Amino acid sequence: MAGYEFGFILEQALGHVTHAKNLLTNVALDPEVHAHWGLIDFETTGIAGRVPLYRSNWTVRAGLRARREVARMNAQTTLDALFFHTQVPAILAQSWLHKIPGIVSLDATPIQYDELGAFYKHAQGPAWLEGLKWRLNRDCFRSARRLVAWSEWTKHGLVQGYEVPADKITVIPPGVNVHEWRRPKPRVAHTNPVKVLFVGGDLERKGGLVLLEAFRALRHLGLELHLVTKDRLPPEPGVFVYNNLGANSQPLKDLYHTCDIFALPTFADTLAMVLSEAGSSGLAIIATNVGAIPELVRNGETGLIVPVGDVVSLTQALRDLATNPALRMTLGESAMAYVTRHYDAPRNASRLLDLLKAEADAARAQRRASLYG
């Protein structure tokens, strides 16, 4: 019998879907843990989709669904600890955090998200509503035993924006299963055709349109541009579009392995998980100074950073990597080593489980002390 009963409440929106899949795989590797999963879908269907507040407010929708999921788990077993990712489903489930030791994980604070909000088609509300939102989030962070931040950037946002003590926060990036993304054979230097890869569902927000403009200026060098996105594009010489490649799928991994440069000139991101995939695959990376991205893409060391929306700088970075195979190889190898050390999902999932076990053990010790005085 497993030594710990843990409940996982995981938001299913944007990159959090891939994070949940990785956790499902890696938590199962720990024989001490019996995991119970509550996957909180973003979409609404049926009658619920017609209820105005429920349909339009993700915090309300996620919170009510999270409460039901924890109640279901708690009816089946005695939970030793809860893990919420992100804080959104935890806000209206705080009553459970007062009963069961809980850890809340997040990629960005609401304030940080608001700063990027225009690119997510997210607008702030009136002052009274923003004040209420701030208090609800602050109280949620207080209710959790510990917080897990995806990055130092996120941790700084919690400390500065929500009065969270720094020692309550542990930085654990999400990561990828590095061994699954590693190229079967080592890369070798070559010149033609140099293949540039972009992976982003929202082509515009992720900088895909800017990348297309930069690519067109360099098409004469014989480059190829491979775009993995949900958006449709008209045919264009040297441009290959993939609309149906699933996250973590083998065809997607094969594409990473056949390309030479990974470009994500994003306008808004917290910490794009595709950068971990690119690093694991040994690709030379180009990205922007947005959110926590510079913590992974260290300019001149594990990749190149260009200003947001700067086509000239992006074109020059692409030119430098396309015409300098040695630089591509050096940056790719450094990125692979850095991601292996800091963004390996099995290792980081183990760190999460260690935190949950510590909180469960502390609660057990407290119960024993109250019983035996």
C-alpha positions as CSV (number, residue, x, y, z in Angstrom):
1,M,0.0,0.0,0.0
2,A,1.2,3.5,-0.9
3,G,2.6,5.5,2.0
4,Y,0.9,8.8,0.9
5,E,-2.5,9.7,-0.6
6,F,-2.1,12.9,-2.6
7,G,-4.7,14.8,-4.5
8,F,-3.6,16.8,-7.6
9,I,-5.9,19.5,-9.0
10,L,-4.4,20.7,-12.3
11,E,-5.6,23.5,-14.5
12,Q,-6.1,22.4,-18.2
13,A,-5.4,25.6,-20.1
14,L,-2.6,26.6,-22.5
15,G,0.8,25.1,-21.5
16,H,-0.6,23.7,-18.3
17,V,-2.0,20.8,-20.2
18,T,1.5,19.5,-21.1
19,H,2.6,20.1,-17.5
20,A,-0.2,17.9,-16.3
21,K,0.7,15.2,-18.7
22,N,4.3,15.2,-17.5
23,L,3.2,15.1,-13.8
24,L,0.8,12.2,-14.6
25,T,3.8,10.3,-16.0
26,N,6.4,11.1,-13.4
27,V,4.4,11.0,-10.2
28,A,3.5,7.4,-11.1
29,L,7.2,6.5,-10.8
30,D,7.2,7.0,-7.0
31,P,6.0,3.7,-5.3
32,E,5.2,5.6,-2.1
33,V,2.6,7.8,-3.7
34,H,-1.0,7.0,-4.5
35,A,-2.2,9.9,-6.7
36,H,-5.7,11.1,-7.2
37,W,-6.2,13.4,-10.2
38,G,-8.6,16.2,-10.8
39,L,-8.1,17.8,-14.3
40,I,-9.9,21.1,-14.4
41,D,-11.0,21.8,-18.0
42,F,-11.2,25.3,-19.2
43,E,-14.1,24.9,-21.6
44,T,-17.8,24.8,-20.7
45,T,-20.4,22.6,-22.4
46,G,-24.1,21.9,-22.1
47,I,-26.3,23.7,-19.7
48,A,-23.4,25.0,-17.6
49,G,-22.2,26.9,-20.7
50,R,-25.4,29.0,-20.5
51,V,-24.9,30.2,-16.9
52,P,-23.6,33.8,-17.3
53,L,-21.1,34.1,-14.4
54,Y,-20.0,30.5,-14.6
55,R,-19.5,30.7,-18.4
56,S,-17.6,34.0,-18.4
57,N,-15.4,33.8,-15.2
58,W,-12.6,31.2,-15.2
59,T,-11.9,31.7,-11.5
60,V,-15.5,30.8,-10.6
61,R,-15.6,27.9,-13.1
62,A,-12.3,26.5,-12.0
63,G,-12.9,26.9,-8.3
64,L,-16.3,25.2,-8.3
65,R,-14.9,22.3,-10.3
66,A,-11.9,22.0,-8.0
67,R,-14.2,21.9,-4.9
68,R,-16.1,19.1,-6.4
69,E,-13.0,17.2,-7.4
70,V,-11.4,17.4,-3.9
71,A,-14.8,16.4,-2.3
72,R,-14.8,13.3,-4.6
73,M,-11.3,12.4,-3.7
74,N,-11.9,13.0,0.0
75,A,-14.9,10.7,-0.1
76,Q,-12.7,7.9,-1.5
77,T,-9.8,8.1,0.9
78,T,-8.1,10.2,3.6
79,L,-5.9,12.7,1.7
80,D,-2.5,13.4,3.2
81,A,-1.9,16.5,1.0
82,L,-3.2,18.5,-1.9
83,F,-1.4,20.0,-4.8
84,F,-3.0,22.8,-6.9
85,H,-1.7,24.1,-10.2
86,T,-2.4,26.9,-10.7
87,Q,-3.7,29.1,-8.0
88,V,-6.9,29.8,-10.1
89,P,-8.7,26.6,-9.1
90,A,-7.5,27.0,-5.5
91,I,-9.0,30.4,-4.8
92,L,-12.6,29.1,-4.2
93,A,-11.3,25.8,-2.7
94,Q,-9.6,27.4,0.2
95,S,-11.8,25.6,2.7
96,W,-10.0,22.4,1.7
97,L,-6.6,24.1,2.2
98,H,-7.6,24.8,5.8
99,K,-8.5,21.1,6.3
100,I,-5.7,19.3,4.3
101,P,-2.1,20.4,3.9
102,G,-1.8,22.0,0.5
103,I,0.8,23.3,-1.9
104,V,-0.2,25.9,-4.6
105,S,1.9,26.1,-7.7
106,L,1.9,28.9,-10.3
107,D,3.7,30.1,-13.4
108,A,2.8,33.8,-12.9
109,T,1.0,36.0,-10.4
110,P,-2.2,37.7,-11.4
111,I,-0.4,41.0,-11.4
112,Q,2.3,39.7,-13.7
113,Y,-0.4,38.2,-15.9
114,D,-2.2,41.6,-16.0
115,E,1.1,43.2,-17.2
116,L,1.0,40.8,-20.2
117,G,-2.8,40.8,-20.5
118,A,-3.2,42.7,-23.7
119,F,-1.5,39.9,-25.7
120,Y,-3.8,37.4,-24.0
121,K,-6.9,39.5,-24.8
122,H,-7.3,40.0,-21.1
123,A,-8.4,43.3,-19.7
124,Q,-8.3,44.5,-16.0
125,G,-11.6,45.3,-14.3
126,P,-12.7,48.3,-12.2
127,A,-10.6,49.2,-9.2
128,W,-13.0,47.5,-6.7
129,L,-12.9,44.3,-8.6
130,E,-9.1,44.3,-9.0
131,G,-8.9,44.9,-5.2
132,L,-11.1,42.0,-4.5
133,K,-9.1,39.8,-6.9
134,W,-5.9,40.8,-5.1
135,R,-7.3,39.9,-1.6
136,L,-8.6,36.6,-2.8
137,N,-5.3,35.6,-4.3
138,R,-3.3,36.9,-1.3
139,D,-5.6,34.8,1.0
140,C,-5.1,31.8,-1.2
141,F,-1.3,32.1,-1.0
142,R,-1.6,32.5,2.8
143,S,-3.8,29.4,3.1
144,A,-1.3,27.1,1.3
145,R,1.4,25.5,3.4
146,R,3.9,26.2,0.7
147,L,4.0,27.8,-2.7
148,V,5.9,26.5,-5.8
149,A,7.0,29.1,-8.3
150,W,8.0,28.1,-11.8
151,S,10.7,30.7,-11.9
152,E,12.6,33.3,-9.9
153,W,10.6,35.9,-11.8
154,T,7.4,34.4,-10.4
155,K,8.9,34.2,-6.9
156,H,9.8,37.9,-7.0
157,G,6.2,38.6,-8.1
158,L,4.8,36.8,-5.1
159,V,7.1,38.5,-2.6
160,Q,6.7,42.0,-4.0
161,G,3.1,41.8,-5.1
162,Y,1.3,39.6,-2.5
163,E,3.2,39.9,0.8
164,V,4.4,36.3,0.6
165,P,7.5,35.5,2.7
166,A,10.4,34.4,0.5
167,D,11.1,31.3,2.6
168,K,7.6,30.0,1.9
169,I,8.3,29.8,-1.8
170,T,10.3,27.0,-3.6
171,V,11.3,27.6,-7.2
172,I,10.7,24.4,-9.3
173,P,10.4,24.8,-13.0
174,P,8.0,22.5,-14.9
175,G,10.5,21.0,-17.3
176,V,10.2,18.2,-19.8
177,N,11.1,14.5,-19.9
178,V,14.6,15.3,-21.1
179,H,15.5,11.7,-22.1
180,E,12.5,11.5,-24.4
181,W,13.4,14.7,-26.2
182,R,17.1,14.1,-26.6
183,R,18.2,13.5,-30.2
184,P,18.9,9.8,-31.0
185,K,22.2,10.8,-32.8
186,P,24.5,13.8,-32.0
187,R,24.1,16.8,-34.2
188,V,26.7,17.5,-36.8
189,A,27.6,20.9,-38.3
190,H,26.1,21.6,-41.8
191,T,25.1,24.6,-43.9
192,N,22.2,23.6,-46.1
193,P,19.3,23.6,-45.7
194,V,19.3,25.2,-42.3
195,K,15.9,24.6,-40.7
196,V,14.2,27.0,-38.3
197,L,11.5,25.7,-36.0
198,F,8.6,27.6,-34.3
199,V,6.1,26.0,-32.0
200,G,3.2,28.1,-30.7
201,G,-0.5,27.7,-30.9
202,D,-1.2,31.4,-31.1
203,L,1.0,32.5,-34.0
204,E,0.6,36.2,-33.5
205,R,1.2,36.3,-29.7
206,K,4.1,34.0,-29.9
207,G,5.8,36.1,-32.5
208,G,5.2,33.9,-35.5
209,L,4.3,36.8,-37.8
210,V,7.5,38.7,-36.8
211,L,9.5,35.5,-37.5
212,L,7.9,35.1,-40.9
213,E,9.0,38.7,-41.8
214,A,12.5,38.0,-40.6
215,F,12.6,34.7,-42.5
216,R,11.5,36.3,-45.8
217,A,14.6,38.6,-45.6
218,L,16.8,35.5,-45.4
219,R,15.0,33.1,-47.7
220,H,17.7,33.6,-50.3
221,L,20.2,31.8,-47.9
222,G,18.3,28.6,-48.5
223,L,16.6,28.5,-45.0
224,E,13.4,26.5,-44.3
225,L,10.9,27.7,-41.7
226,H,8.8,25.0,-40.0
227,L,5.7,26.4,-38.1
228,V,3.8,24.3,-35.6
229,T,0.6,26.2,-34.9
230,K,-3.1,26.1,-34.8
231,D,-3.3,29.0,-37.3
232,R,-3.7,28.4,-41.0
233,L,-1.4,30.1,-43.5
234,P,-1.4,30.4,-47.3
235,P,1.4,28.4,-49.1
236,E,4.7,30.2,-49.3
237,P,8.2,29.0,-50.6
238,G,10.3,27.5,-47.9
239,V,7.5,27.6,-45.2
240,F,6.1,24.4,-43.8
241,V,3.0,24.5,-41.6
242,Y,1.9,21.8,-39.2
243,N,-1.6,22.2,-37.7
244,N,-2.2,18.9,-36.0
245,L,0.9,17.8,-34.1
246,G,0.1,16.8,-30.6
247,A,2.0,17.8,-27.5
248,N,4.8,15.3,-26.6
249,S,3.9,13.3,-29.8
250,Q,6.7,11.4,-31.6
251,P,6.1,13.4,-34.9
252,L,6.7,16.6,-32.9
253,K,9.9,15.3,-31.3
254,D,11.1,14.1,-34.8
255,L,10.6,17.6,-36.1
256,Y,12.7,19.1,-33.3
257,H,15.4,16.6,-34.1
258,T,15.5,17.5,-37.8
259,C,15.6,21.2,-37.3
260,D,18.7,23.4,-36.4
261,I,17.3,26.6,-34.8
262,F,14.4,27.1,-32.5
263,A,12.9,30.6,-32.7
264,L,10.2,31.9,-30.3
265,P,10.2,35.7,-30.6
266,T,7.1,35.9,-28.3
267,F,5.4,39.0,-27.2
268,A,3.9,37.5,-24.0
269,D,4.8,34.3,-22.1
270,T,5.6,33.3,-18.5
271,L,8.0,30.5,-19.2
272,A,7.3,28.7,-22.5
273,M,7.7,25.0,-22.0
274,V,8.6,24.6,-25.7
275,L,12.0,26.2,-24.8
276,S,12.7,23.2,-22.5
277,E,11.9,20.9,-25.4
278,A,14.2,22.8,-27.7
279,G,17.0,22.8,-25.2
280,S,16.6,19.0,-24.6
281,S,16.8,18.5,-28.4
282,G,20.0,20.5,-28.6
283,L,18.7,23.3,-30.7
284,A,20.2,26.7,-30.8
285,I,17.5,29.0,-29.4
286,I,16.3,32.6,-30.2
287,A,13.8,34.1,-27.8
288,T,12.7,37.4,-26.2
289,N,13.3,39.0,-22.9
290,V,9.7,38.2,-21.6
291,G,8.7,36.8,-18.2
292,A,11.0,34.1,-17.0
293,I,12.4,33.3,-20.4
294,P,15.9,34.8,-19.8
295,E,16.3,32.3,-16.9
296,L,16.4,29.5,-19.4
297,V,17.6,31.3,-22.6
298,R,20.7,33.0,-21.2
299,N,21.9,35.4,-23.9
300,G,25.1,34.2,-25.5
301,E,25.3,31.1,-23.4
302,T,22.2,28.9,-24.0
303,G,20.7,31.0,-26.8
304,L,20.2,34.5,-28.1
305,I,17.8,37.1,-26.7
306,V,16.3,39.7,-29.1
307,P,14.0,42.7,-28.2
308,V,10.3,42.1,-28.5
309,G,8.9,42.9,-31.9
310,D,12.3,43.9,-33.3
311,V,12.4,42.4,-36.8
312,V,15.9,43.7,-37.6
313,S,17.5,42.1,-34.5
314,L,15.6,38.9,-35.1
315,T,16.8,38.8,-38.7
316,Q,20.4,39.4,-37.6
317,A,20.2,36.6,-34.9
318,L,18.8,34.2,-37.5
319,R,21.5,35.2,-40.0
320,D,24.2,34.7,-37.3
321,L,23.0,31.2,-36.5
322,A,22.3,30.2,-40.1
323,T,25.7,31.1,-41.3
324,N,27.7,29.9,-38.3
325,P,27.3,26.2,-37.7
326,A,29.9,26.2,-34.9
327,L,27.9,28.9,-33.0
328,R,24.7,26.8,-33.5
329,M,26.4,23.7,-32.1
330,T,27.9,25.5,-29.1
331,L,24.6,27.2,-28.1
332,G,22.6,24.0,-28.7
333,E,25.0,21.9,-26.6
334,S,25.0,24.5,-23.7
335,A,21.2,24.6,-23.8
336,M,20.9,20.8,-23.6
337,A,23.2,20.7,-20.6
338,Y,21.4,23.5,-18.9
339,V,18.0,22.1,-19.4
340,T,19.1,18.7,-18.2
341,R,20.4,20.2,-15.0
342,H,17.4,22.5,-14.2
343,Y,14.4,21.6,-16.3
344,D,14.2,17.8,-16.2
345,A,10.6,16.9,-15.4
346,P,11.2,13.6,-13.6
347,R,13.7,15.2,-11.3
348,N,11.5,18.3,-10.7
349,A,8.4,16.1,-10.1
350,S,10.5,14.3,-7.4
351,R,11.2,17.6,-5.8
352,L,7.5,18.4,-5.8
353,L,6.7,15.1,-4.2
354,D,9.4,15.7,-1.5
355,L,7.6,18.9,-0.6
356,L,4.2,17.2,-0.4
357,K,5.7,14.4,1.7
358,A,7.3,16.9,4.1
359,E,3.9,18.6,4.6
360,A,2.1,15.3,5.0
361,D,4.7,14.1,7.6
362,A,4.4,17.4,9.5
363,A,0.6,17.1,9.7
364,R,0.9,13.5,10.8
365,A,3.4,14.4,13.5
366,Q,1.1,17.2,14.7
367,R,-1.9,14.8,14.9
368,R,0.2,12.4,16.9
369,A,1.3,15.1,19.3
370,S,-2.3,16.3,19.9
371,L,-3.4,12.7,20.6
372,Y,-0.6,11.8,23.0
373,G,0.0,15.1,24.5
